[in-house]
Each structure stands twice: as C-alpha cells, then as structure tokens.
Amino acid sequence: MKLTTSLAAIALIAAMASPAFAQRTPPTPEEQAARFDKADANKDGKLSAAEFKASIPAEFAAQMDDARLKTMFDRRDADHDGFISKAEFTAPMQRPPQ
C-alpha cells in the first residue's frame, strides 16, 4: 500500500511540474514583436486574419472557434483597417466596452 501511495505522489508531482500546470506569464514586448515577425508571412508589416491565427500558440488555437478568433482579431485591430500592425499586436489588449 505504501508503494502505491508513493507512486501516486510521484505521479502527481510530475504532473504538476509539467507545462500544462505551469502558470503562464505574459510575453514580453520583445517576445510579442518576435511572434509578430514570425507570423507576418508576407513581410508586409501587418497581419491578416490568417496570419493572426497562425500567431496564436497551437494549444490555445485548438480550443478556439472562428468567432472567438475574430473577436480577438477585432480587439487588436484598433484602427479597424482589417489588419493588425506591429504596434497593435504588441500593445496590451484592451477589454471591450461593457
């Protein structure tokens, strides 16, 4: 019985140490800029909706439907030109008006 309890404790500790349990810290502006540059596939200095979707980490994008992605895109597109500039991408995301 003690061995089973010990193994369960080890499994729990290993699971808690996994990235899924790690608290994610917000990316730095430099990390955001690098993500923007990587996502800007055509290097035109702005992200289309498809490029924006590609910038979302896969583990989050898989959990989002198109409506949620569009909402996120629209919140980033501050000037409503249909694209996200690097300044819009790296700016803190504002909450929508209530």
Rosetta silent file (secondary structure, phi, psi, omega in degrees, C-alpha in Angstrom):
SEQUENCE: MKLTTSLAAIALIAAMASPAFAQRTPPTPEEQAARFDKADANKDGKLSAAEFKASIPAEFAAQMDDARLKTMFDRRDADHDGFISKAEFTAPMQRPPQ
SCORE:     score description
SCORE:     0.000 S_00000001
   1 L     0.000  -39.543  179.696    0.000    0.000    0.000 S_00000001
   2 H   -63.887  -37.293  179.336    2.848    2.403    0.796 S_00000001
   3 H   -63.914  -42.336  178.844    4.402    1.796   -2.634 S_00000001
   4 H   -63.020  -42.801  178.774    1.123    2.660   -4.355 S_00000001
   5 H   -64.673  -41.888  178.464    0.810    5.852   -2.319 S_00000001
   6 H   -64.152  -43.447  178.821    4.409    6.796   -3.084 S_00000001
   7 H   -64.387  -39.085  177.826    3.942    6.164   -6.791 S_00000001
   8 H   -64.407  -40.508  178.369    0.758    8.240   -6.802 S_00000001
   9 H   -64.809  -41.930  178.433    2.582   11.093   -5.067 S_00000001
  10 H   -63.679  -42.790  178.788    5.426   10.934   -7.593 S_00000001
  11 H   -62.490  -40.968  179.340    2.936   10.945  -10.480 S_00000001
  12 H   -65.063  -43.688  178.543    1.148   13.963   -9.003 S_00000001
  13 H   -63.047  -42.004  178.624    4.407   15.880   -8.560 S_00000001
  14 H   -63.355  -41.619  179.476    5.452   15.043  -12.125 S_00000001
  15 H   -65.349  -39.994 -179.721    2.084   16.205  -13.459 S_00000001
  16 H   -68.587  -26.041  179.506    2.275   19.467  -11.522 S_00000001
  17 H   -82.384  -10.522 -177.666    5.748   20.122  -12.932 S_00000001
  18 L   -71.591  156.970 -179.396    4.502   19.701  -16.498 S_00000001
  19 L   -58.596  -28.223 -179.740    3.978   22.773  -18.697 S_00000001
  20 L   -62.707  -29.199 -179.851    0.210   22.268  -18.608 S_00000001
  21 L   -94.418  -12.806 -178.321    0.223   23.135  -14.898 S_00000001
  22 L   -68.433  137.973  177.195    2.779   25.921  -15.142 S_00000001
  23 L   -76.385  125.712 -178.466    1.368   29.389  -14.744 S_00000001
  24 L   -81.159  128.940  174.232    1.935   31.267  -17.972 S_00000001
  25 L   -91.514  147.612  178.923    3.477   34.676  -17.672 S_00000001
  26 L   -60.419  145.164  179.210    2.526   37.274  -20.263 S_00000001
  27 L   -67.713  149.779  176.689    5.038   37.549  -23.100 S_00000001
  28 L   -72.985  162.806  175.779    7.461   40.450  -23.009 S_00000001
  29 H   -56.704  -35.221  178.565    7.188   43.157  -25.694 S_00000001
  30 H   -66.733  -41.157  177.412   10.280   41.654  -27.325 S_00000001
  31 H   -65.428  -39.900  177.701    8.672   38.200  -27.403 S_00000001
  32 H   -62.627  -44.446 -179.890    5.486   39.726  -28.831 S_00000001
  33 H   -62.425  -40.128  178.171    7.492   41.530  -31.542 S_00000001
  34 H   -65.732  -39.834  176.648    9.281   38.284  -32.431 S_00000001
  35 H   -63.293  -40.351  178.144    5.935   36.458  -32.628 S_00000001
  36 H   -61.415  -49.668 -178.751    4.612   39.214  -34.899 S_00000001
  37 H   -59.132  -39.737  179.510    7.648   38.977  -37.190 S_00000001
  38 H   -68.070  -38.967 -177.523    7.305   35.198  -37.379 S_00000001
  39 H   -76.519  -23.755 -178.367    3.554   35.391  -38.118 S_00000001
  40 L   -75.565   77.847 -171.828    3.956   38.116  -40.778 S_00000001
  41 L   -60.290  -39.430 -178.072    4.375   35.542  -43.551 S_00000001
  42 L   -92.970    3.368  175.636    4.409   38.011  -46.462 S_00000001
  43 L    54.419   40.298  178.315    6.563   40.527  -44.525 S_00000001
  44 L   -96.538    4.393  176.753    4.257   43.469  -45.291 S_00000001
  45 L    82.731   11.597  177.803    4.387   44.780  -41.705 S_00000001
  46 E  -150.336  155.715 -179.469    0.820   43.822  -40.840 S_00000001
  47 E  -105.767  130.078  169.833   -1.082   40.662  -40.000 S_00000001
  48 L   -78.993  175.066  178.081   -4.107   39.441  -41.888 S_00000001
  49 H   -60.510  -40.126  179.806   -6.696   37.359  -40.046 S_00000001
  50 H   -66.969  -40.812  178.216   -4.989   34.156  -41.272 S_00000001
  51 H   -66.445  -39.271  177.865   -1.561   35.365  -40.158 S_00000001
  52 H   -60.770  -45.137  179.394   -3.005   36.385  -36.790 S_00000001
  53 H   -59.100  -39.628  179.282   -4.497   32.913  -36.341 S_00000001
  54 H   -66.902  -21.998 -179.562   -1.077   31.417  -37.099 S_00000001
  55 H   -79.974  -15.090 -179.171    0.428   33.610  -34.327 S_00000001
  56 L   -77.668  129.511  177.444   -1.773   32.016  -31.648 S_00000001
  57 L   -53.743  138.173 -173.470    0.014   29.168  -29.839 S_00000001
  58 H   -54.000  -38.123 -177.815   -1.380   25.843  -31.103 S_00000001
  59 H   -66.533  -24.568  176.340   -2.581   24.703  -27.681 S_00000001
  60 H   -90.223  -42.193 -178.749   -4.827   27.783  -27.469 S_00000001
  61 H   -59.642  -36.012 -179.431   -5.883   27.991  -31.115 S_00000001
  62 L   -64.221  -23.195 -178.097   -7.152   24.403  -30.977 S_00000001
  63 L   -94.741   -0.738 -174.978   -9.584   25.425  -28.234 S_00000001
  64 L  -110.957  139.235  173.738  -10.966   28.468  -30.072 S_00000001
  65 L   -89.892  173.247 -176.627  -13.689   28.655  -32.659 S_00000001
  66 H   -61.321  -34.610 -179.775  -13.669   31.139  -35.536 S_00000001
  67 H   -64.625  -41.802  179.246  -15.964   33.569  -33.681 S_00000001
  68 H   -66.179  -42.501  178.020  -13.560   33.775  -30.726 S_00000001
  69 H   -62.621  -40.251  178.810  -10.572   34.284  -33.042 S_00000001
  70 H   -64.261  -40.519  177.969  -12.461   37.048  -34.891 S_00000001
  71 H   -61.310  -44.913  178.857  -13.269   38.762  -31.586 S_00000001
  72 H   -63.240  -43.050  178.883   -9.606   38.643  -30.581 S_00000001
  73 H   -60.400  -48.580 -178.088   -8.549   39.946  -34.008 S_00000001
  74 H   -62.211  -35.610  178.612  -11.075   42.797  -33.866 S_00000001
  75 H   -68.908  -31.691  177.888   -9.927   43.797  -30.371 S_00000001
  76 H   -78.796  -31.575 -176.375   -6.317   44.017  -31.604 S_00000001
  77 L   -79.278   75.578 -172.886   -7.232   45.881  -34.813 S_00000001
  78 L   -62.214  -35.123 -178.558   -7.543   49.272  -33.086 S_00000001
  79 L   -92.172    2.176  175.292   -7.809   51.317  -36.292 S_00000001
  80 L    55.931   38.678  178.566  -10.294   48.841  -37.852 S_00000001
  81 L   -94.807    3.086  179.242   -8.400   48.614  -41.154 S_00000001
  82 L    87.376    4.892  178.483   -8.721   44.811  -41.320 S_00000001
  83 L  -137.739  160.484  176.424   -5.072   44.234  -40.391 S_00000001
  84 E  -114.093  119.158  176.930   -3.031   44.219  -37.199 S_00000001
  85 E   -77.893  168.353  177.566    0.099   46.365  -37.184 S_00000001
  86 H   -62.004  -39.489  179.065    3.090   45.511  -35.013 S_00000001
  87 H   -62.807  -41.038  178.311    2.130   48.371  -32.659 S_00000001
  88 H   -67.484  -38.110 -177.706   -1.417   46.976  -32.342 S_00000001
  89 H   -68.379  -38.751 -175.883   -0.082   43.446  -31.838 S_00000001
  90 H   -88.484  -12.355  177.939    2.389   44.383  -29.111 S_00000001
  91 L   -70.811  148.394  175.787    0.047   46.791  -27.278 S_00000001
  92 L   -59.908  136.964 -179.284   -1.747   45.405  -24.238 S_00000001
  93 L   -72.785  128.517 -179.597   -5.126   44.059  -25.304 S_00000001
  94 L   -86.358  148.574  174.471   -7.922   46.259  -24.054 S_00000001
  95 L   -73.151  144.850  177.526  -11.131   44.880  -22.634 S_00000001
  96 L   -67.380  152.563  178.854  -14.174   45.527  -24.787 S_00000001
  97 L   -62.028  143.824 -179.614  -16.511   48.268  -23.531 S_00000001
  98 L   -89.473    0.000    0.000  -19.206   46.986  -21.191 S_00000001
